Amino acid sequence: MHQLNPVTKQIQISGIRRFTDLVAKYPDALSLTIGQPHWPTPQHVKEAAMVAIEKGYTTYTPNRGLPALREAAHAYYGTKFDLDYHPEKEILVTAGATHALDISLRALLEPEDEVLIPAPAYPGYEPIVRLAGAQPVYIDTRPDGFKVTPETLQRHITERTKVLVLPSPANPTGVAYTREELQALAAVLEPTEAYVITDEIYSELHFADAHVSLATLPGMRERTIVIHGLSKSHSMTGWRIGFVLAPVEIVEEMVKVLQYSISCASSISQYAALEALLHGQRDAEPMREQYRQNRDVVVRALTEMGLEVAVPDGAFYAFPSISSIGQSSQEFAQALLHEALVAVVPGDAFSTLGEGYIRLSYACEDEKLQTALGRMGQYVARQTSRG
Ligand SMILES: Cc1ncc(COP(=O)(O)O)c(C=O)c1O
């Protein structure tokens, strides 16, 4: 038999997945590993899906997604984030943000291209880049509060740089870029030929009132692909609905990749998404408020434990350094699970630049969060007194 694809052979199963498999062996553990809101999908959205099933809306939709849903996405992201994309030509409905990232990168990349990824990074980017035969190039953001700066960006750009991936707010750190920071990055990008994929899946869980998209800055629209979706904003991770908003020339290429990968997103999920966009403009607000409060609780607790942490601007993750403890991120996470029955994700799941950190998710009830942080505090105190 011929060998299987050597590129897929080299791709590792996500470190998050590996660790959650281990956590499953500790049924009494409190898990702070979760990558989704702990709220249910809004009732009105669930009902719209049930109506769709009953009415028999269970056939293929256009490849690009239901026209009404693209219209709704145009209005929704236009009102919220000042994005202006033509619903027929510049918006695609995808199977989650993951698929949006996949078709974006596949439509752009050629072998040998370089893709800049700020790191520590969400583990979903690198494998897609590698599958396209291109080269991921990590930008070390640790000295700069986990953000790319004009200087670090400039230093990493080469003639082969095809794409910069820019998540804001970011996973695993929760940091987000201000308008001024984006303007400074735009000035570096302007003279280059690089595209930017802005992953804005956490934009509605951005604690600052004004989430800014790079695409809205002068000169950036033609090179920017905006990734959105309902997984986090409407607690719809299992429904698999995402959006690409990009200039028509790029979308024309992407739609071919979409067509031959999934034909279209699930019709029932698209009707649910339509309801979410038409009548759920404020659905994320209570979650955002709770996660903002949880963020404050987490940052205070970690600081009291003596662990350094960048204050998250959004999403529901904190990424403290555990370098003072003298354990690797795997050792720390495994011992914390075993001894204190608290699960967090080892930082090395977010590239080698995540070593020396852990990610904890505060997408959970207050009581669980308090108990887990209390146990973690005791564990850290024991390690510190031993050291
Ligand atoms: C930064 C980031 N981008 C994309 C995704 C994928 O989102 P979806 O579930 O819509 O595919 C996630 C999921 O955790 C994420 O954290």
PDBQT file of the ligand as one rigid body, heavy atoms in Angstrom, charges set to zero:
ROOT
HETATM    1  C1  LIG A 401      -9.837  31.703  18.332  1.00  0.00    +0.000 C 
HETATM    2  C2  LIG A 401     -10.804  30.686  17.835  1.00  0.00    +0.000 A 
HETATM    3  N1  LIG A 401     -11.102  30.665  16.529  1.00  0.00    +0.000 NA
HETATM    4  C3  LIG A 401     -11.971  29.767  16.030  1.00  0.00    +0.000 A 
HETATM    5  C4  LIG A 401     -12.579  28.821  16.835  1.00  0.00    +0.000 A 
HETATM    6  C5  LIG A 401     -13.492  27.822  16.213  1.00  0.00    +0.000 C 
HETATM    7  O1  LIG A 401     -14.838  28.207  16.302  1.00  0.00    +0.000 OA
HETATM    8  P1  LIG A 401     -16.000  27.288  15.725  1.00  0.00    +0.000 P 
HETATM    9  O2  LIG A 401     -16.483  26.426  16.843  1.00  0.00    +0.000 OA
HETATM   10  O3  LIG A 401     -17.073  28.242  15.265  1.00  0.00    +0.000 OA
HETATM   11  O4  LIG A 401     -15.449  26.480  14.623  1.00  0.00    +0.000 OA
HETATM   12  C6  LIG A 401     -12.304  28.812  18.201  1.00  0.00    +0.000 A 
HETATM   13  C7  LIG A 401     -12.920  27.800  19.070  1.00  0.00    +0.000 C 
HETATM   14  O5  LIG A 401     -12.576  27.611  20.208  1.00  0.00    +0.000 OA
HETATM   15  C8  LIG A 401     -11.381  29.763  18.716  1.00  0.00    +0.000 A 
HETATM   16  O6  LIG A 401     -11.067  29.786  20.007  1.00  0.00    +0.000 OA
ENDROOT
TORSDOF 0
